[in-house]
Amino acid sequence: MKQDAAAPRYRQLADEIAGLIGSGALRPGDRLPSVRQTRASRGCSAATVFQAYYLLESRGLIRAAERSGYFVAPKPAPLPTRAEPSGEPQAVAVSELVFQLLGTGGHEIHAPFGSAFPSPALFPLEKLRRALSSGSRHMSPAQLTSQLPGGDDELRHQIARRYLRLGLAIDPEEIVLCNGALEGLNLALQLLTRPGDAVLIESPGFYAALQALERLGLRAIELPTDPAEGADLEALATLIERHRPKACWLMTSFQNPLGGLMPSDKKRALVALLERHDIALIEDDVYAELQHEGPAPLPAKAFETRGAVLHCGSFSKSLAPGYRVGWVAAGRYAPALLRAKLSLSLSGSWPAQAALAQYLQGGEYDRHLRALRRALATQQRAMLAAIERHFPPDTRVTRPSGGYFLWVELPEGHDSLALHAAALAEGISLAPGPMFSARGDFRRCLRLNCGQPWTPPLERALARLGELIRSQRP
Amino acid sequence: MKQDAAAPRYRQLADEIAGLIGSGALRPGDRLPSVRQTRASRGCSAATVFQAYYLLESRGLIRAAERSGYFVAPKPAPLPTRAEPSGEPQAVAVSELVFQLLGTGGHEIHAPFGSAFPSPALFPLEKLRRALSSGSRHMSPAQLTSQLPGGDDELRHQIARRYLRLGLAIDPEEIVLCNGALEGLNLALQLLTRPGDAVLIESPGFYAALQALERLGLRAIELPTDPAEGADLEALATLIERHRPKACWLMTSFQNPLGGLMPSDKKRALVALLERHDIALIEDDVYAELQHEGPAPLPAKAFETRGAVLHCGSFSKSLAPGYRVGWVAAGRYAPALLRAKLSLSLSGSWPAQAALAQYLQGGEYDRHLRALRRALATQQRAMLAAIERHFPPDTRVTRPSGGYFLWVELPEGHDSLALHAAALAEGISLAPGPMFSARGDFRRCLRLNCGQPWTPPLERALARLGELIRSQRP
C-alpha cells in the first residue's frame, strides 16, 4: 500500500500498519499496540487511531476481539490465478450459453448471487419517484417532439459537472445519453469495427461484451488480466503489434467479473500505448462510482490527448436500475455516435432522463453514494468471511476495492456449470466462469454478487452452496 | 368507394354520393339535393342526411355554401405519379444526406412542416404526467433489478388487449417492448439478415428504414408503391422470384411518406405471397391508430398463418412522443428478438412503460385517440386547401385517410433540396423527396407534416413556401 503524504493522518497510519502486515513484520494473530500506546508513540489523537484501526478492519486486515484489542487477521485466501489466454484472435461462441445461464429455469431465486445488480433496497426509490413527478413538470412540451438524440440537456450538463470534479473537462455536447451504458457500448463497438475485425478484451471479461462481439461477427483477442490491477499492458503491446486490432474494450475500474482496479499510472500508460497505435478505447466504466473508500478512481479518459477514448457510464448500478440511463463521453467520435444513436433508437426515454436530471440537481446523489459504498464494503466483508467459513480451504477469491462482485476460483476438478444447475434448483443463482470467456473457459470459477444486504438466509444459502461444492469434490 | 351494408345508414348514403362524384355523374359545382329532398326521397332522418353530408365535406368531396346548400367540390389535385424503381438490388447511400436534412442548420423553426411528429399540443401531457407519478407507485422495487427484457408485463397485457379488439389473438409473451418502434424495427432487420442480403422496401420509403439497411450493409430492392393503396404485389412477386430477398419491410397503413393504406384484401394477398416464399414481413405500423374516420385498419399480421410477421407498433405518434415506448409482436421470432433486445440494451426504460400501462388501464386512450384523429383530419383538410391556394396549379398531392403527412409532387424541373435550403433559412422546415429513396430520387417531391393545428402563421408559412416554389420555376 503506497503512502501518500497528502492523505489524512489516520489514513497514513493505516497504510503504514498495512505495510507492516504486507511485509510480514506483523503476522496473523499478532496483537496491535493499544489505542493508548499508539496515541502516545505517535503524538496523535485517539480518534485518529480509532479511525485508522476501523479502516484496517474494513479492509479485512485486522480484527477486533471483544475487550482485548486488535489483532492481525488470518491471512486471506489467495487471489485467483491469472488466466493466460492464447492471444490468438478467435470467433466468439458464447452467446447461447450466456442466454441459457441468465435464465432461472423457472426456479424462484431467493439468493441472487448471480444477479448483475445491487439490491434494490440500496437505492433511493422514493426520492427517485418524486424526481419523476417533478422532473416531468419541468419539461417543455416541445421537448417531446423535437428530436434530441443526444438526450436531456440538463442531465448532460450534470454529468459534465461530475466529470469536472474529477478534473476532466468534458463538453456536454460530447455526451450522448443512451438506453443504459449497454446501448452506448454496442453503438461504440459497431462504429469502430467491421465484421471480421479483431478487438482486444479482458479475460475473464464481461459477457455482454462477448455477446456484442459475437453479434457483430468480430474476433476476440483475450488479454491476460490481473485480478487486482487489470489488463496486462506488456501482452497488450505485443498483441497490438501482432494482430492490429481495431478497438480495445476494457473495464478499467472494478472490472466485471474480477473487480480489479487499474492504477492511475497504468491507465496513463494504457492510453499512451493505444494512442501510439491509433486504436480507440471503449472504456466501460459503469462501476466508477462504487469505490468502497476514498476518492473515486480516475478513468483512463483522464489521460487522453486525442479524443479517442469513448468513456461509457451509467446510473444503473449506482442510482436507478430499470431507468436505463447511461451515456458515452465519446470524444472525437461524438458526432458519429450521435448519428448511430439517432438511427438506432432516435433518443432515450425522456421521463427517466428528466427525473435523473432533477435528482442530481437536488444535490443528494453524493450522500446516497456514500451510504451505498459503505453498504457494499460491509456486504463484501460479510460474504468474504462466509466464503472462508463454508467453501473448501483451497478456494481462491478476489478482494476488490469497489463494486459488488467476487470472483471465486474453486480447486482443480470443480465444475461451475454443474454447480450452477444444482444451486438453481435450490433457488440460489450464481454466474459460472464460462460466461466470461470467448470459448467457455474458467470452468472452475464463478462470480458471486455481494450487492445484497447480508442476512441469515443469505448466510445459509452460501453455506448450502459450500456443501454443493464439497459434494462435487472429484 | 366500396359500399358496405353493415355500415351505418349515413355512411352508406355518403358512400353512394361519393360514388356518383367518382363516376362523374355528379360534377364539380353541381348542387346536391337539399337535406329535405334527400330525407323525403330516402325515407331517412334529417340527422342521417346531415351526418352523410358532413362526412363528405370532411373528405373534401363537397362544400357547404352559406344559405345555399351543398355543392360538389372542385376536382382535387391529382395524386402524385407512381415511381417505377429499377427493381435491381442496390447498395443504399442516403444516410449522410438524411442526417444533413434532419438538422436545422441553426435556424429556429416556426413552421415545422418537416417534423416527423404531430404537435405536442395534441397529446394528453398532463394526464401522462399523473400516470408517471402513479405508475411509479405501483411498481415493485424488485422489478428494477430483475432483468425484464420483454418489458413491463401490464403494458404488454394492455397491448395484447388492443390487438384482441381488432380480432388478433397475440400472446403478451410474443410482445417485446422496445425503445420506440425504431429499435424494434432495427432489431428485427438485424435478426433476419446478414450483410449483403437483399431486402424489399417501398419507394418512396421511410428514411430510417433506408438508414438501417445502409448501416447493416444490406441491399435495397425498391418496390413501386401506389400513393393510395401501397406496395405493388405483382412487382413484389416478380422481384421475389428474381432476387430471393431475405425480408420485406413495409408500412401497410398510412405509409410514410405517401400515406397510402393497403386494403385488407391486398394485405391478405401480401401475407400469402410472402408465406409461400418463406419471407418474413417486418410490418412497420406506427400510424395504425391514426385513421381519420371509421374503424382502425387491420394489420397484415391479422392474416398470417406461420408467425412470420413481425408487427411493430408504437405510442410515439399516437400518445407519448419522447417516452420512446414501442413494441414488436414478433410471432415465432419472439424468443430470438427478446435475446437481441437483451444483448443490445437489456430492457426498456421502466418509468415510461409503467406510466403508459397506468394510462391505458385508466381507459381514456380511446377518447384521446378520437380527438386526435378528428384534429388530424381537420388539419389535413386545411393544409390541402392551403396547398391548392398557394402552390402552382399543376402540383400533385396525396389525400391520405390517416396519419399526418402529405406527399407533394411539384411540376417538372423543381428541386426540393434547393427549396429545403431556402425554406430553412426562413424558419420553415420540410422533408425533401430524396430522403425517401435509396439513391436520392424524388428530387421534385416533398413530404409536408400536417400534424400541427392550422393557424394564420402556418397559413402564411405555406404561402411563403408557395412563393419560394414559384420563384424556383425553371
Interface residues (C-beta under 8 A of the other chain):
Chain A: S95 F99 L102 S115 A116 F117 P118 S119 P120 A121 F123 L125 L128 R129 L132 S133 S136 R137 P141 A142 Q143 L144 T145 Q147 C178 N179 G180 L182 E183 N186 Q190 P195 A208 Q211 A212 R215 A320 P321 G322 Y323 R324 V325 R339 A340 L342 S343 L344 S345 L346 S347 G348 S349 W350 P351 A352 A355
Chain B: S95 F99 L102 S115 A116 F117 P118 S119 P120 A121 F123 L125 L128 R129 L132 S133 S136 R137 P141 A142 Q143 L144 T145 Q147 C178 N179 G180 L182 E183 N186 Q190 P195 A208 Q211 A212 R215 A320 P321 G322 Y323 R324 V325 R339 A340 L342 S343 L344 S345 L346 S347 G348 S349 W350 P351 A352 A355
